[in-house]
């Protein structure tokens, strides 16, 4: 019997913070593990962009993020020539 509470996971093929594969991702979900950490300078130098006032222009008031390690994003692949 199908109810409104049933969920079917058909497939998964994504990158998630703190998970190198679907099994570790699922284990993180079941253990309610949170993957937020302080943003490293190589991603965003907080000394230049952090301000505690969320209304302060051109800054962020967040210091933590859930980041994917080892992910290389090459913008040039998405730019038109």
C-alpha angles and dihedrals in degrees: 000000000000118000133178090261098060119106128192120198105204100178143332133208112156142111117253131181111265093008126097094180141012093267094057089044091054091047089053090052094049093048091045089234115175119212100198117129139159110290109251119233092245088066100037125349099228092194086068101037110026122100124160092222108084090204094058107114123249095006140095126235092200121089099177134064140167101248133189110230119222094014112144115197114191108196093191090072089064099043122098117238 
